[in-house]
């Protein structure tokens, strides 16, 4: 590249030089305008040569206001051409050599100002595209000069460059980090239509992992929220949601209490709840004692924040987080609180949380006692139209206890509608052993008479798949494990249920003293399970078999999630969110 550009200039020089020396071919008198004069012309020609194919020529022209805009365009074109020839490899020697020549002077042009809007925007687009650490002064200026609706494109590319550099492990200058937060703090989601802009800004703020953002994020989280639509967008969906994500990413334990206060604030929990729960899971050891205080009403700040909840639904909100963390102290707190729960919502939510806790002989009796205090007319503010008893019947599957088939068959006789019975059947399909298959088949036949055929068809298919698994593997854990490797067809939609049944049976048959070995085998098979529903069942089995936690298994789960993300398999995104949460649970239990 350099050789070609230099050769072009050299040829022109030679041409000019030969033309000047031509008179020397004929005899000329020696005098002041003889050979000496001709040589002077050559020298002048040499000095005057500016090669338009040499980037350095255009770098010099950056200082000329009349040529500056054109110089910026030409230098940008040099970069684009070199990247094309290098197959977009920014590490290619010729690209790096070019950037060494042009990045600093072009950055100085941006920071120096005196550019028209179009030229300034084009220049920042180029600088941002390079992801070069030397462009940071220009990026800081673009952020500092942000005007909503006017410099959106500049800030967008600046944020995209920050994001790329952060992911590459580049240490960003503090003024860039400070200006980035300043833009985020004044940016209003309600006043933009550019998804690329707010996405780039959001990702940059989170991905820089800047510790100084922790206290600033807490301040944003404390702001009140009105019913105004713009306030909802700006406060909740932008500043506070992003702030929670920043805190979560930093695992900023100082924010635990503000997070719980926000979680218990009715105007915030519906939007922020899931993100706050995950943040608290990542800080489980510090969060759990505070959550227990909130559960027991031991902190006036938590009590005041929760005043707007009906039927003590705040108890359910806290119980759900404790369940997600899944540690023994949280389990014990729920076991203590459950007998005194005095609303159907609190009672139901505490019982549901108990199902997800590390196994303990007290769990199942406490769960059944809570169920017994409910009626078929009970309601739960957090479940909507779903009846609490129906919800608990479905959740009971997560005890992995085949003895509950008797309880479910008994309760099915009292169930008020076929929808509830279908949920009861779903649990029985998962936990039944071969010797109870005929009893469950009788229950299936009875429900078939009540339920609409199109709805019942799904339950029939699930029973048939579960039965097939039992008939083939009986009490052989290895057989159930190998079943997880079988491809799952796209139709019928229930086809994955055989893998679900296999997952349940590995826990039922491979728990106890064999739990560690069974868990390890499940981890080996997990990556082959591509159906989202089946994968969630397998990872739930892994979770159940690790009541004390397991960092090695957590690391293995994280590798699977990372590989799926790299492959771009969007079908597994929802399932892998569950996989990632289980990985954090396994780490939390070991703390």
C-alpha positions in Angstrom: 0.0 0.0 0.0 2.7 2.4 1.1 4.9 1.3 -1.8 2.2 2.0 -4.4 1.4 5.5 -2.9 5.2 6.3 -2.8 5.8 5.0 -6.4 3.1 7.3 -7.8 4.7 10.3 -6.3 8.2 9.1 -7.5 7.0 8.7 -11.1 5.6 12.2 -11.1 8.9 13.5 -9.6 10.9 11.7 -12.3 8.7 13.0 -15.0 9.0 16.6 -13.8 12.7 16.2 -13.2 13.5 14.9 -16.6 11.5 17.7 -18.2 13.5 20.2 -16.3 16.8 18.5 -17.2 16.0 18.2 -20.9 17.7 21.5 -21.9 20.9 20.0 -20.6 21.0 17.6 -23.6 21.9 20.5 -25.9 25.0 22.7 -25.5 24.3 25.7 -23.4 26.5 28.5 -22.3 27.7 28.3 -18.8 26.1 31.0 -16.9 23.7 31.9 -14.2 20.8 30.2 -15.9 22.7 27.1 -17.1 22.9 23.7 -15.4 22.7 25.2 -12.0 19.3 26.8 -12.8 17.9 23.6 -14.2 18.9 21.7 -11.1 17.1 24.4 -9.0 13.9 23.7 -10.9 14.2 20.0 -10.1 14.7 20.8 -6.5 11.6 23.1 -6.5 9.6 20.3 -8.1 10.7 17.8 -5.5 9.7 20.1 -2.7 6.3 20.9 -4.3 5.2 17.3 -4.8 2.1 16.4 -2.7 1.0 12.9 -3.4 -2.8 12.6 -3.2 -2.5 8.9 -2.6 -0.5 9.4 0.5 -2.6 9.8 3.8 0.1 12.1 5.2 -0.7 14.6 2.4 -4.3 14.8 3.6 -3.3 14.9 7.3 -1.4 18.1 6.5 -4.5 19.5 4.7 -6.6 19.0 7.9 -5.0 22.3 9.2 -6.4 24.2 6.2 -10.0 25.3 6.9 -10.7 25.4 3.1 -9.5 21.7 2.7 -10.5 20.3 6.1 -13.8 18.7 5.2 -12.5 17.1 2.1 -9.4 15.9 4.0 -11.6 14.2 6.5 -13.6 12.5 3.8 -10.4 11.3 2.0 -8.8 10.0 5.2 -12.0 8.1 6.0 -11.9 6.6 2.5 -8.4 5.4 3.0 -9.5 3.6 6.2 -12.5 2.0 4.5 -10.5 0.9 1.5 -7.8 -0.7 3.7 -10.4 -2.4 5.9 -12.1 -3.8 2.7 -8.8 -5.1 1.4 -8.0 -6.6 4.9 -11.4 -8.3 5.1 -12.4 -6.0 7.9 -9.5 -7.1 10.1 -8.6 -4.0 12.1 -5.5 -5.8 13.3 -4.0 -6.1 9.8 -0.6 -4.4 9.6 -1.7 -2.0 6.8 -4.8 -0.9 8.8 -2.8 -0.4 12.0 -0.1 1.6 10.1 -2.8 3.8 8.6 -4.4 4.4 12.0 -1.1 5.3 13.5 -0.8 8.1 10.9 -4.4 9.5 11.0 -6.1 8.8 14.4 -4.3 11.4 16.5 -4.6 14.3 14.0 -8.2 13.5 13.3 -9.0 13.2 17.0 -7.4 16.7 17.5 -9.6 18.1 14.7 -12.7 16.9 16.6 -11.6 18.2 20.0 -10.5 21.5 18.5 -14.0 22.3 17.3 -14.6 24.8 14.4 -16.3 22.1 12.3 -19.7 22.4 10.7 -22.4 19.9 11.9 -22.1 17.5 9.0 -18.3 17.3 9.0 -18.2 17.0 12.8 -20.8 14.1 12.7 -18.9 12.3 9.9 -15.7 12.7 11.7 -17.1 11.1 14.9 -18.6 8.3 12.9 -15.2 7.5 11.6 -13.4 7.8 15.0 -16.1 5.7 16.7 -15.9 3.0 14.0 -12.1 2.5 14.7 -12.6 1.5 18.3 -9.2 3.0 18.8 -8.1 3.8 22.4 -6.5 7.1 21.1 -10.0 8.4 20.1 -11.1 8.8 23.7 -10.6 12.6 23.9 -13.0 13.0 21.0 -15.4 10.5 22.5 -15.4 12.5 25.8 -16.1 15.7 23.9 -19.0 14.2 22.0 -20.5 13.0 25.2 -19.9 16.4 27.0 -21.5 18.3 24.1 -24.5 16.1 23.8 -27.7 17.9 22.8 -30.8 15.7 22.6 -32.1 15.6 19.1 -29.1 17.4 17.7 -26.0 15.3 18.3 -27.7 12.0 18.7 -25.7 10.3 16.0 -22.4 11.4 17.5 -23.3 10.1 20.9 -24.6 6.9 19.5 -21.3 6.0 17.7 -19.4 7.2 20.7 -21.3 4.8 22.9 -20.9 2.0 20.4 -17.2 2.5 20.5 -17.1 2.6 24.3 -19.0 -0.6 24.3 -16.6 -2.3 21.9 -13.6 -1.1 23.8 -15.0 -2.2 27.2 -15.7 -5.7 25.8 -12.2 -5.8 24.5 -10.8 -5.1 28.0 -9.6 -1.5 27.2 -9.1 0.7 30.2 -11.2 3.7 29.6 -10.2 7.2 30.7 -12.0 8.6 33.7 -13.3 11.6 31.9 -14.9 9.3 29.3 -16.6 7.3 32.1 -17.7 10.5 33.9 -19.2 12.1 30.7 -20.9 8.8 29.8 -22.8 8.8 33.1 -23.6 12.5 32.7 -25.3 11.7 29.3 -27.2 8.8 30.8 -28.4 10.9 33.7 -29.9 13.6 31.5 -31.1 11.4 28.7 -34.9 11.0 28.5 -36.3 7.9 26.9 -39.6 9.7 26.5 -38.0 12.2 24.1 -36.2 9.9 21.7 -37.3 7.7 18.8 -33.9 6.2 18.1 -33.7 2.7 19.4 -30.0 2.4 18.3 -29.2 5.5 20.4 -30.7 4.4 23.7 -29.6 0.8 23.2 -26.0 1.9 22.7 -26.1 4.2 25.7 -27.6 1.6 27.9 -25.1 -1.1 26.9 -22.2 1.3 27.4 -23.2 2.3 30.9 -23.6 -1.3 32.0 -20.6 -2.8 30.2 -18.0 -0.4 31.4 -18.2 -1.9 34.9 -17.4 1.4 36.5 -17.4 1.1 40.3 -18.0 4.9 40.8 -21.5 4.4 39.2 -22.7 2.4 42.2 -23.6 5.3 44.5 -25.0 7.3 41.5 -27.2 4.3 40.6 -28.5 4.2 44.1 -29.5 7.8 43.9 -31.4 7.2 40.7 -33.2 4.2 42.2 -34.5 6.3 45.2 -36.3 8.8 43.0 -40.1 8.7 43.3 -42.2 7.7 40.3 -45.5 9.3 39.3 -48.3 7.9 37.1 -47.4 10.2 34.3 -46.5 8.2 31.1 -43.3 10.1 30.5 -42.2 9.7 34.1 -42.8 5.9 33.8 -40.6 5.8 30.7 -37.8 8.0 32.1 -37.7 7.1 35.7 -38.7 3.4 35.6 -37.9 2.0 32.2 -34.7 4.1 31.7 -32.9 5.5 34.8 -34.0 3.0 37.4 -34.0 -0.2 35.4 -30.6 0.6 34.0 -29.4 1.6 37.5 -30.5 -1.8 38.8 -28.6 -3.5 36.0 -25.5 -1.5 36.8 -25.7 -2.4 40.5 -26.3 -6.1 39.5 -23.3 -6.1 37.2 -21.1 -4.5 39.8 -22.5 -6.7 42.6 -22.6 -3.4 44.6 -23.6 -4.7 48.0 -24.1 -1.2 49.4 -27.3 -1.1 47.2 -28.9 -4.2 48.8 -31.3 -2.2 51.1 -32.3 0.4 48.4 -33.0 -2.5 46.0 -35.3 -4.2 48.5 -37.1 -0.9 49.3 -37.6 -0.5 45.5 -38.8 -4.1 45.2 -41.4 -3.4 48.0 -42.6 -0.2 46.4 -45.8 -1.1 44.5 -45.3 1.5 41.8 -41.9 0.1 41.0 -42.0 -3.7 41.5 -43.9 -4.6 38.4 -41.3 -3.0 36.2 -38.2 -3.5 38.2 -39.0 -6.7 40.2 -37.4 -9.4 38.0 -34.2 -7.4 37.5 -34.0 -6.6 41.2 -34.5 -10.3 42.1 -31.6 -11.3 39.9 -29.4 -8.5 41.3 -30.1 -9.8 44.8 -29.4 -13.3 43.8 -25.9 -12.3 42.6 -25.4 -10.7 46.1 -27.1 -13.5 48.0 -24.9 -13.7 51.1 -25.5 -9.9 51.8 -29.1 -9.8 50.5 -30.5 -12.8 52.4 -30.3 -11.3 56.0 -32.0 -8.1 54.7 -34.7 -10.1 53.0 -35.4 -12.0 56.2 -35.8 -8.7 58.0 -38.3 -7.6 55.4 -40.1 -11.0 55.7 -40.4 -10.6 59.4 -41.2 -6.9 59.5 -38.1 -6.1 61.4 -37.1 -2.9 59.5 -39.4 0.1 59.4 -38.1 1.2 56.0 -39.3 -2.0 54.5 -42.6 -1.9 56.3 -43.3 1.6 55.1 -42.4 0.8 51.5 -44.8 -2.1 51.4 -47.8 -0.2 52.7 -49.5 -0.2 49.3 -49.7 -4.0 48.9 -53.0 -5.7 49.3 -53.5 -9.0 51.2 -49.9 -8.8 52.4 -48.6 -9.6 48.9 -45.3 -8.0 50.0 -44.7 -11.2 51.9 -45.0 -13.1 48.6 -42.6 -10.7 46.9 -39.9 -11.3 49.5 -40.6 -15.0 49.6 -40.0 -15.3 45.9 -36.6 -13.7 46.1 -35.6 -16.0 49.0 -36.8 -18.9 47.0 -34.7 -17.8 44.0 -31.6 -17.6 46.2 -32.5 -21.0 47.7 -30.3 -21.1 50.7 -30.9 -22.8 54.1 -31.3 -19.6 56.1 -34.1 -18.4 53.8 -35.8 -21.8 54.0 -35.7 -21.7 57.8 -37.2 -18.2 57.8 -40.0 -19.3 55.6 -40.7 -22.4 57.7 -40.9 -20.0 60.7 -43.2 -17.5 59.0 -45.6 -19.9 57.3 -47.6 -21.1 60.4 -48.4 -17.4 61.2 -49.3 -16.3 57.7 -52.8 -14.8 58.0 -53.8 -14.1 54.4 -54.3 -16.5 51.5 -51.8 -14.6 49.4 -49.1 -14.7 52.1 -49.8 -18.4 52.8 -49.8 -19.5 49.2 -46.6 -17.6 48.3 -44.7 -18.8 51.3 -45.7 -22.4 50.5 -44.7 -22.0 46.8 -41.3 -20.6 47.9 -40.7 -23.6 50.2 -40.9 -26.0 47.2 -37.8 -24.3 45.7 -35.7 -24.5 48.8 -33.0 -27.1 49.7 -34.6 -30.3 50.7 -35.5 -30.7 54.4 -37.8 -33.2 56.2 -39.9 -30.2 57.4 -40.6 -28.8 54.0 -43.3 -31.1 52.7 -45.4 -31.3 55.9 -45.3 -27.4 56.2 -46.4 -27.2 52.6 -49.3 -29.5 53.0 -50.4 -27.8 56.2 -50.5 -24.5 54.3 -52.5 -26.1 51.5 -54.9 -27.4 54.1 -55.6 -23.9 55.4 -56.7 -22.8 51.9 -60.1 -23.5 50.3 -61.1 -23.8 46.7 -62.5 -20.3 47.0 -59.2 -18.8 48.2 -57.4 -16.3 46.0 -53.9 -15.0 45.7 -53.3 -11.3 44.6 -50.1 -12.4 42.8 -51.7 -15.3 40.9 -54.6 -13.6 39.2 -57.3 -16.0 38.2 -55.3 -19.1 39.1 -56.6 -20.8 42.3 -54.0 -21.1 45.1 -54.7 -24.8 45.6 -54.3 -25.5 41.8 -51.0 -23.6 41.8 -49.7 -25.5 44.8 -50.7 -28.8 43.2 -48.6 -27.9 40.2 -45.7 -26.7 42.3 -45.7 -29.9 44.4 -44.0 -31.7 41.5 -40.8 -29.9 42.6 -40.6 -32.0 45.7 -39.8 -35.0 43.4 -41.7 -37.2 45.8 -43.7 -40.1 44.2 -45.7 -40.5 47.4 -47.6 -37.3 46.6 -49.5 -39.2 43.9 -51.9 -40.5 46.6 -52.5 -37.0 47.9 -53.1 -35.6 44.4 -55.6 -38.4 43.6 -57.5 -37.7 46.7 -57.5 -33.9 46.0 -58.6 -34.5 42.4 -61.9 -35.9 43.7 -62.6 -32.5 45.3 -61.3 -30.2 42.6 -64.0 -27.9 41.3 -63.0 -27.8 37.6 -61.1 -29.6 34.9 -58.4 -27.0 34.6 -57.4 -27.7 38.2 -57.5 -31.4 37.5 -55.2 -31.0 34.5 -52.6 -29.3 36.7 -52.9 -32.1 39.2 -52.4 -34.6 36.4 -49.3 -32.8 35.1 -47.6 -33.2 38.5 -48.6 -36.9 38.7 -47.1 -37.6 35.3 -43.8 -36.2 36.5 -43.6 -38.0 39.8 -45.4 -41.4 39.2 -43.4 -44.6 39.4 -44.2 -47.6 37.1 -46.3 -49.2 39.8 -48.6 -46.2 39.9 -49.1 -45.8 36.2 -52.4 -47.7 36.1 -53.9 -45.5 38.9 -52.9 -42.3 37.1 -54.3 -43.8 33.9 -57.7 -44.2 35.6 -57.6 -40.6 36.7 -56.7 -39.5 33.1 -59.8 -41.4 31.8 -62.1 -39.7 34.3 -60.8 -36.2 33.4 -61.1 -37.0 29.7 -64.9 -37.1 30.2 -64.9 -33.5 31.6 -62.4 -31.6 29.6 -62.8 -30.3 26.0 -61.1 -32.7 23.6 -58.7 -30.1 22.2 -57.5 -29.1 25.6 -57.3 -32.6 27.0 -55.3 -33.8 24.0 -52.1 -32.2 25.5 -52.5 -34.0 28.8 -53.1 -37.3 27.0 -50.0 -36.8 25.0 -47.9 -36.0 28.1 -49.2 -39.1 29.9 -48.4 -41.3 26.9 -44.9 -39.9 26.7 -44.3 -40.3 30.4 -45.6 -43.9 30.2 -43.3 -44.7 27.3 -40.3 -43.5 29.4 -41.4 -45.6 32.4 -42.0 -48.7 30.3 -38.5 -48.5 28.7 -36.4 -47.5 31.6 -38.3 -48.6 34.7 -35.8 -48.0 37.6 -32.7 -47.6 35.5 -31.1 -44.1 36.0 -28.7 -44.6 33.2 -31.5 -45.4 30.8 -33.3 -42.1 31.7 -30.0 -40.2 31.2 -29.5 -41.6 27.8 -33.0 -40.6 26.9 -32.0 -37.0 27.3 -29.7 -37.4 24.2 -32.6 -38.4 21.9 -33.6 -35.7 19.4 -36.9 -34.0 20.2 -39.2 -33.5 17.2 -41.0 -30.2 16.7 -44.4 -31.9 16.7 -46.5 -32.5 18.7 -45.8 -29.5 20.9 -45.6 -31.9 23.9 -42.8 -34.0 22.4 -40.3 -32.7 24.9 -42.3 -34.2 27.8 -40.5 -37.5 27.6 -37.2 -35.6 28.4 -39.1 -33.9 31.3 -40.1 -37.2 32.7 -36.6 -38.6 32.3 -35.3 -35.6 34.2 -37.7 -36.1 37.1 -36.8 -39.8 37.3 -33.1 -39.2 37.5 -33.8 -37.2 40.7 -36.2 -39.6 42.1 -34.0 -42.6 41.5 -30.6 -41.0 41.5 -30.8 -38.8 44.6 -29.6 -39.4 48.1 -26.1 -40.9 48.3 -25.9 -41.0 44.5 -26.8 -37.3 44.0 -23.3 -36.0 43.2 -22.7 -38.6 40.5 -26.2 -38.1 39.0 -25.8 -34.4 39.0 -22.5 -34.7 37.1 -24.1 -37.0 34.5 -26.9 -34.5 34.0 -24.5 -31.7 33.4 -22.7 -33.8 30.7 -26.1 -34.3 28.9 -27.4 -30.8 29.3 -25.6 -29.3 26.3 -27.3 -31.8 24.0 -30.7 -30.9 25.2 -31.8 -28.1 22.8 -35.5 -28.0 23.4 -36.1 -25.1 25.9 -38.7 -26.9 28.0 -36.6 -30.0 28.3 -33.5 -28.0 29.1 -35.3 -26.2 32.0 -36.4 -29.6 33.3 -32.8 -30.9 33.2 -31.3 -27.8 34.9 -34.1 -28.0 37.6 -33.0 -31.6 38.3 -29.4 -30.4 38.6 -30.5 -27.7 41.0 -32.5 -30.2 43.1 -29.4 -32.5 43.4 -27.1 -29.7 44.7 -28.7 -28.6 48.1 -25.3 -27.5 49.3 -24.3 -25.7 46.2 -21.6 -26.6 43.6 -19.2 -24.1 42.1 -17.8 -26.5 39.5 -21.3 -27.3 38.2 -22.1 -23.5 38.2 -19.0 -22.9 36.1 -20.0 -25.7 33.7 -23.5 -24.2 33.3 -22.0 -20.7 32.6 -19.9 -22.2 29.8 -23.0 -23.7 28.2 -24.8 -20.4 28.3 -21.8 -18.6 26.9 -21.5 -21.1 24.0 -25.1 -20.7 23.2 -24.8 -16.9 23.2 -21.9 -17.1 20.9 -23.7 -19.4 18.5 -26.6 -17.0 18.3 -29.2 -19.7 19.1 -32.1 -17.4 20.1 -34.4 -20.4 20.7 -32.5 -21.2 23.9 -32.4 -17.7 25.3 -35.3 -18.1 27.7 -34.1 -21.5 28.9 -30.5 -20.2 29.3 -31.8 -17.4 31.5 -33.0 -20.1 33.9 -29.6 -22.0 33.5 -27.8 -18.8 34.4 -30.0 -18.3 37.5 -29.4 -21.8 38.7 -25.6 -21.3 38.3 -25.9 -18.3 40.6 -28.0 -20.3 43.1 -25.4 -23.0 43.2 -22.7 -20.5 44.0 -24.9 -18.7 46.6 -25.5 -22.0 48.5 -21.8 -22.6 48.8 -21.1 -19.2 50.4 
